[in-house]
Amino acid sequence: MSIPLDRARGAFLGLALGDAWGQPLEFMGGASVRSQPVSLAPGVFRWTDDTHMALYLAQAVLDLAPGPLDEEAFGAAVGAQWVRWLHDPLTPCTAPGNACLRGVRRFEASGDWRTSGDPRNDGCGAVMRIAPLALAFEGTELTRAAMIQAQLTHAHPNAVEAAVAACHLLRWSLEQGRFHAELVLRAVTQLRGTWARGGVVAEALLAAIDFTARPDQRWLDEPSIPTGDGGWRSASALGLAVAAALYWGSDFATAVDRAARIDGDSDSVACLAGMFLGAAGGVGVLPVPWLQALPQRDHIDDLSQRLLAWRAQR
């Protein structure tokens, strides 16, 4: 099924905007994270490794020849692009996660994406970068692509499940132009079926839906979303983002702001919430001042268009 360019652009730009909004709030907690202003000033409003890795992941897809997904070729392409990311002079300035750095270094040494990821690590790095995949793939190919890119750095069952679920939630939102609880329940069913790897991502998504039934909430409830760590790990990052997108989803800026104002991984949770809502509503729901301040906006736009064109050639 084809998806509109406007929604594709909205998803990728929404990820970057959420990332940049959450960047100055990461590592804060308590009253500080609730009240700290976010500046749109040039050089201050900037994205992190979440967007940076997504840019290189997009290029890895574009490096592939059109046709059915070849797992070995895709794993090699992603690894090669992330080795480029590893040595990009910008990378140290984007606060890259240690698990991502270690996994890519292991791939650089071995060339084997199947063994480079840490099976004990379920950090959110496996899920925060997935937007390009949902623009290029669907169905079982999307599942396989999500698993491969996760496993290259994070091989824990939670990381793989979260990456797969996030990719499909994004793809369904792109197709339908909506992000709603029925999609989340559909993902839960799959996580208890063909996507199951022994993780807790289904429980995190159900907890996100439960959160939406609470009246008059001002902030997310980090401990209530498994694994209860405020988004540092993949299940809670996805669950918190889904909760914010469902609860405050009628307004992009509010949803992303609430996703970021947590005692945890603010930029990763906010980038996922922004990705889902940008996919559902298109560029029109994205705040214009944020877009005007976003670094490399034109490059992100161009990659979105190229990914859809690549998809059309298959």
N, C-alpha and C positions, 0 to 999 in steps of 0.2 A: 504494500500500500504506500502511495506517495504521501509526502507531508509538505505543507506550505512552507515556502522560504521564510515568510515572516515569523512563523513559530520556531523554525530552526535557528534563525538569528536570535530570537528571543531567548531560547534555551541557552545558547553558548554565551551570549552577552549577560544573561541573567546570572549564570554561574560566576562570571568575572566580577559583576557588580556586587553580588553577595560576598564574594571573597574579599574584595577591596573594602567593603563596609565593615566586615568583621575583623579585618587585619589589626587595627589599633586596639581592639577590645580583647584579643586573645591574651591569656595569662592574667587577666583581671578576674575579680570575683566580688561577691557581696554588693555593697552599695556602690562601689566604684564602677563596676561593669554596667550597672543599671543607669548611671547618670553621666558617664563620660561622653562628651560631645564627639562626633565624628566629623572631621574636616574634609571638604572636597577640594582643598588646595592642591595644585600641581606638586607632585613629588611626595605628597602626604597620602592622598587617596590612591592607593596602589595595591595590586593583587599580589598573591603569594605563590608558593609552589603548587597550590591547587590548580590555578589557572595555567601556570607555566608548564606543568606536566601535561595538562589537557591539550595545550598547543602542540606539543611534540607528539602526543598520541594521535591527534588529527593528522599530522604529517605522516605518521606511520601508516595510517589507513590509505592515504593518498599515494604512498609508495607502492602499494599492491597493484598487481595487474587486475583489471576487472574480471569477474568470474566467481565461481563458488569459493567460499572461504577455505583456504589451505592453512591448517593450524600451524604447521611448521614455518611457513612463510610469514604468517602473521606474527607469531611469537618472535621470530628473528627481526622483523621490521620494527616491532615495538621496542625490543631490546636495543637495536641499533640507534633508534631515535632517542631513547632515554640515556644512552651513553653520550650522545651529543648534548642532551640536557645536563648531564652530570658535569660536563666540561664547559658549559656555557658560562661566561664571566658573570652573567646576571644571577645565576643560581644561588650563590651564597647570600645574596641580598634578599632572597625570597623565603628565607627560613625553611629550607627543606627538612623533611622528617628523616630521622635516623634510619628507620626501617626502609624507606625508599632509597636512601643513599647506599645502604648496605646491599640491598637486593640488586641494584643496578651495578654496583661494583662487582658483585659475584657474577652477574651475567657477563660483564666485560671480561672477566677472567676466564669464564667457562664457555660462554656462548650457548648455555643451556637454560632456557626460560622455565623448564619443568622443575629445576632444582635450585634456582637462584633465590626464590622466595622463602621467607622464614615460616615454617609450619606452626610456630608458637606465637606468631605476631598477628593480631587482628586489628591493627591500627587503622584509622579512617583513611589513610593514604590509598587504600585499595578502591575506595568508592568516590572520593571527592573529585576525581579527574575524568569521569566516564562519559561526559556529554557527547564527545564526537562519535562514540560507538552507536548511540541511538539514532544519530543522523544517517549513518551509513549502513546499518544492519537491522534485521528484524528476525523474529522467530528463533529457531534453534541456532542459527548463525550468530545472532546477538548474544545468546546464552554462552556459546563457546568463546566468543571474543571477550566477553566480560570476564569469564573464568581465566582465560590466558593472561590478560593484562593484570588481573589481581594476583595470580600465582607468581608472576615475575618478581614481585616484591613482598607479597603477603600471602602465605599459603594456608593460613588458619581457616577452618570451616566458616567462621563468622565473616571473615573478609570476603571469601568467595561468594557466600550467600548474599551478602549486602551488595556486592558489585552487580551480581546478576539481577537481583530485585530492583535496584536503582535503575539499571539500564532499561528494564522492561516498563517500569513505572514511567520513565521519561518517554519511551517510545509510545506508549499508550496515550500519554498526555499530548504528545505531538500529533498523533492521529486524530484524537477526539476534540482537541481544543478545550479540554477541561482537566482539572486535577481534583479528584473527589474520592470519598471513602470507598466506593465500590471498586475502584482500581486497586486500592490498598488491600482490600479483602481478597481480590483476585490474586494478588501477589502472595498473600498468606497461604492460600490454597496450594499454589505452586511450590512454595517453600516447604510445605508439608508433604509434597509429592516429588516431582521430578527434580526440583532444585535442591532438595534436602541434602545437606552435607554434615548434619549433626550439630548445627549452630543454633543460635537463639534469635535470629533475625525476625522470624515470624512473631515471636513474643514481643519484640520491640515494636513492630508495626501494629500489633493489636493494642499495646499500651498507648501508642500514639492516637489511635481511634478512641480509646477510652478517655484520653485527655480532652478530646473535643466535646465530650458530653458534660464537662464541668462548666458551670455558668460563671461569667464575669472574671475570667482569668486575665491578669495583666502580664504574667511572665510564664515561661516554660517551667516545668517541674522536672529538673534534671534527674533526681534519684528515681523517679517513677518509670523511666524508660530504660529497660535493660540495654546495656549492662550497668547502668547507673553511674557512669563516669563522666557525664557531660560532653559526650561526643568525641572523646579521644580515641575510642575504639569504634570499629565500623558499625556494629549494630546500633549503638546509641546515637552515633552521628546521623544515620539514616532515620532512625525513629524520631529523634528530636526535629529534624528537618521536615519530616512528614507532618508531625504534630503542628508545627508553626505554619506550614503551607495550608493545612486544612482549617486551622482555627482562625487565622487572620488573612486568609488567602484572597479576600475581596480587595485588599490593598497591598500591592507589592512592597512598598516601602515599610509599612508596619510589620508585615510578616517577616521580612528579612531582618529588620531591626530586632524583633523579638527573638529570632533565631540566633542572632549574634550576641545578645545580652544574657549570656549564660556563664556559669562558672565551669568553663571547659573550652573546647576547641571552637571558638567563636567563628572564625573564618570558614572552616570546613562545613559546619552546620548551616551557616548563612548562605554559602555558595550552593549547597544542595537545595535549600528552600527557594533560592532565586532561580535556579535551573528549572525546577518543576513549574513554578509560576510563569516564568518567561516562556516555557514551552506551551503552556495552556493558553496564555493570553497574547503572545506575540510581542513585538517590539513596543507596541502601543501602551503596554502596562508598565514599561520601565521608566523610572523617573528621568526626565530630560536632563536636569542638572548633574545627575550621577553619570549619565552617558557622556555628557560633555567633558567630564573630568576623567573618564576611564582611559588609562594608558593602552595603546595599541588597539583601540576600538576598530579601526579600519581593518587591521590584520585579522581580528577575530571574525568580523563580518565576512571577509574574503574566504576564510577557512570554512565558514558555514556554507557559503554558496558552492565552494569547490567540493565539499563532501556530498552535497545533494547532486551535483553534476556527476561525481564519481559513481554514486549509487544508480543514477539513471543510465549509465553505460553498461551496467551488469546484465 
